[in-house]
Amino acid sequence: MSYKVDRYVIQEVTQGLRGRIDKGEKLVPVSINLSRADFQMMDPLTELNQAIHNFRQAGYEVWMDDFGSGYSFLNYLKNFEFDEIKLDMIFMKDFDEASKKILTACVKMAKDLGIHTLAEGVETKQQLDFLQSIGCERIQGFYYSKPLSTGEFAKLVAEKGIEIEN
């Protein structure tokens, strides 16, 4: 049943973006997670590659979520064309020397492959400074804000004068 929820989320997000366009408001990049269950009826190594290719040809970026945990295997980086990997927040929970070494290696590997990086779960200035020092391009987490509704987010962006990235 998860594909029905994912389909609903896609419809809601795209309708929200359409509404912003119609009002002349700036667009904020939105990511939508699709699971392997969404592609159950196809051969992942051929059809999923084609689906990712089609998304990219249509102007969408394709990111791998939760890199470094669960089912995000390294061979996915070889078989699929990802624009960005989201480094799993598990590395921030136990932010020790081993985590730092793994994050450093992951960011270097991604850069060598031409893939952008985003770190999830960043909560402290120490984590932020470290990630910036190793070249992680995007940071996400409570360090900046708790999760917000669309309206709360728009208010925060306006209040802080945050520029929306292209």
C-alpha positions as CSV (number, residue, x, y, z in Angstrom):
1,M,0.0,0.0,0.0
2,S,3.0,2.3,0.4
3,Y,2.9,3.2,-3.4
4,K,-0.5,4.7,-2.8
5,V,0.8,7.0,-0.1
6,D,3.8,7.9,-2.3
7,R,1.5,8.7,-5.2
8,Y,-0.6,11.0,-2.8
9,V,2.6,12.7,-1.6
10,I,3.7,13.4,-5.2
11,Q,0.3,14.9,-6.0
12,E,0.3,17.1,-2.9
13,V,3.8,18.3,-3.5
14,T,3.3,19.1,-7.1
15,Q,0.0,20.9,-6.4
16,G,1.7,22.9,-3.8
17,L,4.5,23.9,-6.2
18,R,1.9,24.7,-8.9
19,G,0.2,27.0,-6.4
20,R,3.5,28.8,-5.6
21,I,4.1,29.3,-9.4
22,D,0.6,30.6,-9.9
23,K,1.1,33.2,-7.1
24,G,4.5,34.2,-8.5
25,E,6.3,33.0,-5.4
26,K,9.8,31.6,-5.5
27,L,10.1,27.8,-5.6
28,V,11.9,25.9,-2.9
29,P,13.4,22.5,-3.9
30,V,11.4,19.7,-2.5
31,S,12.5,16.1,-2.3
32,I,10.1,13.1,-2.6
33,N,11.3,9.7,-1.4
34,L,10.4,6.7,-3.5
35,S,11.0,3.3,-2.2
36,R,11.9,0.1,-3.9
37,A,8.4,-1.0,-3.3
38,D,7.3,1.7,-5.7
39,F,9.2,-0.2,-8.4
40,Q,8.2,-3.8,-7.4
41,M,6.8,-4.6,-10.8
42,M,10.0,-4.0,-12.7
43,D,13.5,-5.3,-13.0
44,P,15.5,-2.7,-10.9
45,L,18.7,-3.0,-12.8
46,T,17.1,-2.2,-16.1
47,E,13.9,-0.4,-15.6
48,L,14.9,1.6,-12.5
49,N,18.0,2.8,-14.3
50,Q,15.6,3.9,-17.1
51,A,13.3,5.6,-14.6
52,I,16.2,7.4,-13.0
53,H,17.4,8.4,-16.5
54,N,13.9,9.7,-17.4
55,F,13.7,11.7,-14.2
56,R,17.0,13.3,-14.9
57,Q,16.1,14.0,-18.6
58,A,12.9,15.7,-17.3
59,G,15.1,18.1,-15.2
60,Y,14.7,16.3,-11.8
61,E,17.7,15.5,-9.6
62,V,17.9,12.0,-8.2
63,W,19.2,11.6,-4.7
64,M,20.0,8.5,-2.7
65,D,18.6,8.8,0.8
66,D,20.1,7.3,4.0
67,F,23.5,6.5,2.4
68,G,25.6,4.4,4.7
69,S,22.8,2.6,6.4
70,G,20.2,-0.1,5.7
71,Y,20.0,-1.0,2.0
72,S,22.1,1.8,0.5
73,F,24.9,-0.4,-0.9
74,L,28.0,1.0,-2.6
75,N,27.2,-0.8,-5.8
76,Y,24.1,1.4,-6.2
77,L,26.5,4.2,-6.9
78,K,27.9,2.2,-9.8
79,N,24.6,1.1,-11.2
80,F,22.5,4.2,-10.9
81,E,23.0,7.9,-11.9
82,F,22.6,9.8,-8.6
83,D,23.0,13.5,-8.4
84,E,23.3,13.6,-4.6
85,I,23.6,11.2,-1.7
86,K,22.1,12.0,1.7
87,L,24.5,10.8,4.4
88,D,22.5,9.0,7.0
89,M,21.9,10.7,10.4
90,I,23.3,7.7,12.2
91,F,26.7,9.2,11.7
92,M,25.6,12.3,13.7
93,K,24.1,10.3,16.6
94,D,27.5,8.8,17.6
95,F,29.7,11.6,16.3
96,D,33.0,10.0,17.1
97,E,36.3,9.6,15.3
98,A,35.1,6.5,13.4
99,S,32.1,8.4,12.2
100,K,34.3,11.3,11.1
101,K,36.6,8.9,9.1
102,I,33.6,7.3,7.4
103,L,32.0,10.6,6.6
104,T,35.3,11.9,5.2
105,A,35.7,8.9,3.0
106,C,32.1,9.0,1.8
107,V,32.3,12.7,0.9
108,K,35.6,12.2,-1.0
109,M,34.3,9.2,-2.8
110,A,31.1,11.1,-3.8
111,K,33.2,14.0,-5.1
112,D,35.4,11.7,-7.1
113,L,32.2,10.3,-8.7
114,G,30.8,13.7,-9.4
115,I,28.0,13.3,-6.8
116,H,26.9,16.0,-4.4
117,T,26.5,15.4,-0.7
118,L,24.0,16.3,2.0
119,A,24.4,15.3,5.7
120,E,21.2,14.6,7.7
121,G,20.7,15.0,11.4
122,V,23.2,17.8,12.1
123,E,22.5,19.3,15.6
124,T,25.7,21.0,16.7
125,K,28.1,23.7,15.6
126,Q,30.9,21.1,15.9
127,Q,29.2,18.7,13.5
128,L,28.5,21.6,11.1
129,D,32.1,22.8,11.2
130,F,33.4,19.3,10.6
131,L,31.1,18.6,7.6
132,Q,32.0,22.0,6.0
133,S,35.7,21.3,6.5
134,I,35.5,18.0,4.6
135,G,33.5,19.6,1.7
136,C,30.0,18.4,2.5
137,E,27.8,20.7,0.4
138,R,24.5,20.7,2.1
139,I,23.5,20.3,5.7
140,Q,20.1,19.4,7.2
141,G,19.0,19.1,10.7
142,F,17.8,20.6,14.0
143,Y,20.9,22.9,14.0
144,Y,19.0,25.1,11.6
145,S,15.3,24.2,12.5
146,K,12.9,21.5,13.5
147,P,10.7,20.2,10.7
148,L,8.2,22.9,9.6
149,S,5.0,23.0,7.7
150,T,5.1,24.8,4.4
151,G,3.6,28.0,5.9
152,E,6.0,28.0,8.8
153,F,8.9,27.4,6.5
154,A,7.9,30.3,4.2
155,K,7.7,32.5,7.3
156,L,11.1,31.5,8.6
157,V,12.7,32.1,5.1
158,A,11.1,35.5,4.9
159,E,12.0,36.5,8.5
160,K,15.7,35.5,8.2
161,G,16.1,36.8,4.6
162,I,17.2,33.3,3.5
163,E,18.0,33.1,-0.2
164,I,16.4,30.1,-2.0
165,E,19.0,28.1,-3.9
166,N,18.4,27.4,-7.6
